[in-house]
Every structure is written in structure tokens, then in C-alpha cells.
Amino acid sequence: MASQDSLEELFSSVPDRVRDRRPAPNAIQPVHVVYGGAHLFRNETPEKLGRIALESQRSYAPDFITFAKAMWLKGADSLPDNTEIAIDLTEMIDQDPLLAEDRYPGAAICLEIFRRTREKLRSHPVEDFRIDFEDGYGFRTDEEEDEHARSAAAALSEILQTGSDRTRGETSFGVRIKSFQPETRIRSLRTLELFLSDLIEKTGARIPETFVVTLPKVTSPQEVDVLAKLLQSHERSIAGRPLGIGIEIMIETPEAVSCLKELALSAPGRLRAAHFGAYDYTAALGISSGHQHLRHEACNFARSAMLNSLSPFGIWISDSVTTEMPVPVNRGAMLSDLQLKENIYSVHNAWRAHFRNVTHSLINGFYQSWDLHPAQLVARYAAVFAFYLEERDTQMARLRSFVDKASKAVMTGNVFDDAASAEGLLNFFRRGCAFGAFNPEQTAIEAGLSPEQLRAGNFAEIMAGRD
């Protein structure tokens, strides 16, 4: 056997595994991001979006039976079509859950997802928001964009200083500027300077560490380096000190997908996240509009590349958007029964499409994606709660078995578990706890772990530290 010194020399040229080299903000990745036009942004915008979402849920899924069937929740098929018994069935589930489960398998979990979604819309409807000067804003005169840059900065500063508990400290914010392509870069830089100058001045340079500047249509790491240098310059000239404002990039060009590793290494200490833009990306590839969607094979390739290239660096990744909006097709106070049914059909179909897309993203390791309309938040939170709650008991049984028999691989049912599976189970429960689907203390107890072990460390380290 070679000596320790000779072994170290032998392996000196072998690089360590890249993992979380980016200094991450002390925050939990939001499960979504809402993009909203800068011209519409006000200090009450996040709460207003929550009210609209809650009203949509009340109008088109007022009871848990309608809600479950609209989203096609697991167990929805067992529920009666007569929604008038929803109140009685709710009481049955609350009073005798075993009887309710026997008669209507899956009803209890449908009710829980319904209640948790409704409460989320009431308490913390918007986790992440981008003040948008790009696609959601369009092209306006320089005078208009100057004014909107200042008004948006003023509105955000009010939220950060005096906003309610539902926004201040809980909701993350950022600003998306125009791209650094030749035709928009001058306008982009002016908006950035105006917005940051006013925001830093009005907040006394107290910028949350989660705040980011989003750069769209990135084609090279040099663009990210330029933005990093500009932010450093603005921080020094306006605040007189480094503020560490983060950078978020949009992966929506073939060039960006081709240089993901280089992008990951750009702007060290500032690059926080990368958001996939499916429609710009597929358009750039020449895919016709009728076939542009999140599940296109080209999108699957790009997402896999992002996951493989960016995740090892601790860079948050976000999936793209569902373009079907859950809005009524008929407007007005005097609608016929047919028109009312058409409205319900339109909203439910769009909810279902968004629910499926969010679930698809979660399954594929993208724990965040976009929302464009407040009514999409209903399907958003239904999908995220369903992702965690529907698998809670099965995954907990697997994790508990693994913890109990950590010295060897075990069989739980017909699923073979090993250390990699255990790491996946920990990731499932950690993210579920971070989102609020699970209670961290209760989850740790059920798994046979301490709260500290559940929060941090890989499975091998956890087991190595046990007596």
C-alpha cells in the first residue's frame, strides 16, 4: 500500500468534485416566480395578486370536490360528482377519516391539498416577483421607461421598508432589464442605473441579499461579467460600499445552452440563478409556434443540460412558463348557463395544464418555475402541495427504514434503496419542509433524525455521526 504522502501526490492532479462553490444567499429557493410589467408595479402588487388568485379559486373551485376534479388530483375519481355533498363529506373526513377513506379513497388528501392551497393564497401568495422591463413591459419611449424605472424603485423601497409581513422579508424581489444585445443594451443600462440609484437611495442601501438583477437572452459569459462589473461600480458610486447584488440569467438562446459551464463560472459570488425561457429558445431553433411547449424534446434537452451543468455549482434553476391563462372566455354580468359553463371549462383546463407542467418540472428537478397570471397561483400551489403530500407516507416509510438499517441496503415494498435513494429522500423532505408542506420537527422525529440532521448534511455524513 502506498504511503499517505505518495497517495496525496498521486491524486494531486485530480480535481475535487464541484459542489456549491457559489456563496449562496441565506434563503430558501422559492417555488415560483411571478413576472409582472414594471409599469403596473405598485407597493400593494403582491397582495393584490393574492386577492385575485383567491377570488379565482372561490369562483371556479369553491369546494374541495370541484377543486380536486379541476386539477385531477390523485383520488379525485373516487369523489362524487354531486358537489352539494362537499360540506357533509368534509365533516365525515374530519370526524371519521377511516370511514371516509374507505368510501372515498384519497378524499382526505384532496381535502388537505385544497385547504393548504387556500391558506397559502391567504397568507403568502407571492414568494418571488420580478419587476419586468423586458417581455412583460415591451418597448416604450425613453421618457416612459425612465419614469417607470423610478416609480418601480419607489414602490419596491416602500415594500422593503414598510410592507406587511406578507411581503417584507418573505417575498423575494428582482428586476429584469432588457438584454445586452446591441439594439437594447443602452436602454437596458439606463434603466438599471435609474432603478438601482433610486432603490439604494430610498432604502439607505439596505438591499435584501435575495434581490437579483435578471439578464435575459444571454448568449455568452462575457455579458454576465459585464453586468457584474456594472453592479460593482453602481454599488460603490451610489452606496459607497459593496452590496453583493445578485445576478440571475435567462437561458433562452442556443448559444447559452452551449456554454452553460462557462456561464456557471462567470461572475463568482453574484450568479445566483438561471431561468429557462422555453418559448424564446424554441423560436430561436426555428420550431413553429404550434409546437412550442414545455415538453418539446428541445426543451427537455436544454433542461437536462442546465440541471447537469449548473446544479453542481449551487446555482438555482427555474423552469419556464405555461402560456394558457386560467381566465373566463365570456365577460359580463348577464351570462347564460352555457357561457358560465364555458368559463368554468376554460379556467379548469388552464389550471390543469399548469398543474401538469409544474408537476413535470418538480419531477425533473426544477423546483421553481414561472407564473404569469395571479390565477395560475391556484394550480401552482395545488401542484406543489400534491407533489409532497401525495407521496408523504410512502417516502417516509422508505426513509425511516433506511435510517433504521443504514448499514445495508434495504427493501421497502418492491423498491430497492441504497445511499443515493436515501439522499433523494432527504432532498424530498427538506424541500417539503422548506415550502411548508411538512412540519420540520415532526418530520425529523418520524424519520428518526434530529432537526439538525434533517436540515443539513448528506446521508453518509449523518449516518457516520450516529453512535
N, C-alpha and C positions, 0 to 999 in steps of 0.2 A: 504494500500500500504506500503510495507517495506521501511525503510529509505535507503538513498543513501549508507551509510556505510555498512548496513546489506546486501544490494544487491551486493556491491563490494566483500564482504566476501563470499557470496554465490557463486559468479561466479569466485572466485579466482582460483579454480582448473580447469576452462575451458580454454584451450589454445586459444590464438588468432589465427586467420586464417594465415596460412603460405603464405606469398606473397613477392616475390622479396627480400629475405634476403641476397642474394648474392650481394656484391658490384659490379655492372655491369660496364664495360668499357664505356667511353663516346663515344659510337659509335652506328651505326645502323646495325642491322643484315644484312649481305649480302644475296642476293637471291640465291647464288650458291657458290660452292667451286670447284676449279679445282685441281685434284691430278695429279702431274707430277713427273716422276722419277728424283731423285736428281742428277743422272749422266748427265742429259740433261739440268739442270737448269743453265741459264745464266742471266746476268743483263737485256737483251733485251727480255727474255722469255714472259712476259705478253703482250708486244706489238706485238711480233711475233704471238702469239696465236690469237690476234685480227685480224691481217692481214690475217691469214689463214681462220678464220671464215668469214671475209668479202668477201674473194675470193670465198669461197664456196657458199655464198649467191648470188654473182654475176653470178656464173657459173650455178647454178641449180634453182635459183628463181630470175631472173634479173628484173622482173616486178611484180607489186603487184597482178596481177591476178594469175600468176603461184605460187607466194608465198602463197596466200590465199588458193588455192586449194591444195597445198602441205601440209599445216598444218590443212586443213579442218576448217578454221576459220568460225565463225558464219557469214552467208551472202555469203559465197563462192559459194554456189549453184546457187545464182542469177546471178553470173558473167558469161559473155560469154566464151565459150571455145576457141574462137579466141583471142589469146594473142596479136595479132598485133594491136588491138584497145586499148591496155592498155594506151598508151600515150594520145589518144583522150579522153578516159574515165577519166583519171586523170585530164585533163583540164576541163572536164564537172563538176567533183566533186568540183574542186577549184573555178570555176566560178558560177555554179548554183547547189549548193548541194541539194536543194529541188527537182529539176528535176532529178538529178542523183539518189536520194534516191527513187523517185517514179518509175523509170525504173529499177533500180538495188538495191533492198532493202539490206542494210548492206554494200554496196560498200564503203561508206565513212569511216566506222570504219575499214574495211580491209585495206584501203589505209593508214589510220593513224597508224595502228599497223605495217605495212610494213615500213613506214618512221621512226617511233620511234625505231624499231629494228635496222634498218640500221644505224641510228645515234648513237645508243648505242654501236654498234660494232666499230664505228669510234672513239668515244670519250672516252669510259671507258669499254673496252671489258671484263676485268677480275676484279671482285670485291673481290675475295678471292682466295688464292692459297696456297696449301700445298706442300712443298718440301718433297718428299716421299722417305723414306728409307725402306718401307715395300713392299706391294704387287706390287707397280709400279716400284720397284727397283730390287727386287729379292735378291738372295744370291750371294755374290761375295767374293773375297779374302779380308782378313783384310786390306791389303795394298791398295786395290782399294777403299774400303769404307772409310778408313782414308782420302785418297786423295779427294774423293767426298764430305766428310763432310767439309773439309777445303775450297774446291772450291765453294761449295754451299753457305757457310757462307760469303765468299768474294763477291760473286755475289749479295747476298741479301744486304750486307752492302753498296755496290755501289748504289743499288736502293734506299735504305733508305736515303742515303746522297746526291746523285746527280741525282737520277732518274727523269724522266719527270713528269709533273703534272698529267699524266695519270696513274702513278703508285705511286709516292711518296705521302703519306698522303691520298690517295684514295683507293688503293688496300691494303687489309689486307693479312698478310702472317703468315705462321706457318710451323712447321716441324713435319712430322710424323716419329717417330722412330719405331723400331721393338718392339714386345710385351715383357712383363716381364715374359713370360713363361720360364721355365728352359733352354730350348735349345737356346734361343735367348737373354736372359736378359743381359749377359756380353757384347755381341756385341752392344746391344741397348744402354747400359750405356756409352760405349766408344764413340759411335757416338754422343750421346747427349753432352758429355763433350767437345769433339773436336769442334763440331759445335758452342756451346754456347761460349766457350772460344774465338774462333776467331771472332764471331759476336760481342760480348761485347767489345772486344779489339778494333776492327776496327771501331766501331761506337762510341767509347768513352762512352759506357754504355747507349747510347740513344736508348732504345728499345721501339717501339710503344706499347701502352697499349693494342692494339688489337692482339699483337703477342701471339701465343699459341704453346705449345708442345702437339702433339696429341699422345695419348697412345692407340694402337689397342688391340683388343681381350681381353678386360678387363673381369676378372672373379670375382673380389672381390674389396671392397672399400680399402682394405689394400694396393693394388697395387697403387691406386691413392694417398694414404697417403705417400707411399714411394717416388713417383715422386715429390710430394710437398716438402718433406724434402730435396730431392736431388737438386731441383731448388733453394731452400733457401740457401743450402750450396754453390752451384755454384755462386749464386749472391754475397754472402758475400766474398767468396775467390777470385773471379775474379774482381768484380766491387767494393767490399768493402762496399756495401750498398744494401738494398732490392730493387729489380726492379719490383716485382709483376708480373713476367711472368706467363701467364695464362695456364691453363690445359684444354685440350679437350679430351674427351674419346670416344672410339668406342664401341657402343652397338651391338655386333655381336656374342655373346655367350648366350646360355640359362641361364647360371649362372648369367650373368649381368642383364638380364631381370627379374630374380628372386630377385634381391637385388637393384632395382632402387632407392628406398627411402634411403637406406643406402649410395648408391653412391652419391645421391644428397647432403647428409650431410657431405661427405668427402671433404677434402682439402678446408675448408671455406676460401673465399676470392680469391681462384685461379681457381676453377672449373667454366669454362665459358660456355661450350657447350658439347653436346653429339650427335654424328653422328651414324645413323643406318647403319649397314652393312648387307644388305639383303641376300647376297649370302653365306657369311661365316655362318650366322645364320641358314639359311635353310639347309645348308650342315651339320651343327652340329646336326640338328634334324633328319638327315637321309633322307631328301627329295631328290628324284632323280633329276639329272641335268635337265631333260626335263621339270620339273615342278617348277624349281626355278625361281621365278619372283617377282616383287614388289607387285603384287596384291594377292599373295598367302594368304590364311587365317592366316597362321602362322605369316606372316609379318604384317597383319592388327592387329593381337593381340599385337605384340611387339610394334608397333607404338602407339596404343591406351594406352598401359601401360606407354610408355615414355611420352606421352602427359599428362597423368594424374599424373604421379609421379614427373616429372622434371619441367614442366612449372610453377607450383606454386612457385618454388624457383627462378624463373627468369633465369633458365638455358636455353640457346638457344638450340633448337633441329633441326636436319637436317635429311632429308630423304636420301635414298640410291641412287643407280646409275642405269641408263639404259645401258645395255650392247650392244645394237645394235648400231654400229657405222655408221654415215652418210658419207660413203666413196664410191667411184666408184668401181665396181667389175671388170671393164676392164681398163687396163692401156695402155698407148702408144699414139703416135701422129697420127697414121693412123688407126682410128677406123671406123667400118662400122656403118650405121644408126641404125642397130639392137643393136650393142654394146653401142652406145650412149644412146639409149632408155633404155637399161638395167641399165646403170649408173644412169640415172635420176630416174628410178624406185627404185633403191637401196637407193639412198640418200633421196628421198622423204619418202619412207617407214620408214627409221630410224628416220628422223625428226618427222614424225607423231607419232611414238612410244614414242619418248622423250617428245614431246608436250603433249601427253595424260598423261604420268607419272608425268610430272611437274604439270599439272593441277590437277591431282588426289592428289598430295601432298599438293598443296595450299588449295584445298577444305577441306582437313582433318587437317589443322592447322600446316602443316610443310612448313614454308615459305622459306626454304633453302633446297637444295639437291645437289647431285654431278654432275659434268661434267668430262668426261674422255678424250674427244677429242674436239679440238677447233671448229670443225664444229657443234658440239652439241650446241654451244652458240647461233646459229641462232634460233633453236627451243626453246631453253631456254628463250630467251628474247621475242620471239613471244608469248609464252605461258603466261609469266608474264604480258606483256602488255595487252594481250587479257583478262586475268583474271580480271584486273582492268577496262580497257576501255569499255569492252562489257557491264558491269553492272553499269557503272558510273552514267548514268542519272536515272536509276531506283532506285539505292541506295541513290542518292542524294535527290530524291523526298521523300523517306521514312524518311531520316534524317531531312530534313527541316520540314516535317510535325510533326515529333516528337519534335523538338525544339520549334515549334510554339505552340504546345499543350502539353507541357511537364507535365502538372498537371494530365493528364489522359492518359490511353492507347488509341491509335487511330487506325482507319482502313485506310490503304492506298491500294486502289485496293481491292484485296482479301487476303491481308497479314495482320495478326493481329500483331501489335507491342506492346511491353512492354519495361520496362527498360533494360532487358537483350538484347533485339533486338537492342536497341539504343547503348549499349556498343559494340555489334558486328559491327554496322555501323561505329562507331568511329574507331574501330580497322581497318576496311577495308580502310577507307580514310587516317588514319595515316600511315599505311604501304604503301599505294599507293603514298602518298606524299614523304615518305622516299625513295622509289625506284625511284621516278622521273616520275611516270605516271600522277600525278596531280600536279598542282601548289598550294602550301600551302596557300598563301594569297587569291587566287581566291576561293579555296575550302572552306576556313573559311567564306568568305563573302557569298557564295551561301548557306552555311548551317545556316547562322545567328549566327555564333560564332566568337569569336576573335581568332587570330592566336595562342595565348597562350592557350586558352581553347581547341583548336583542337589538340595541341601538347601534352598536359598532363592532367591528372585528369580523373576520371571516370564520367559517365554521371550524376549520382546523385549529385556529388560534383559540377559539372558545373552548374546544374540547381539550386542547393541550393545557389550558389553565385550570381545568377541573381536577379536583382531588380524585 
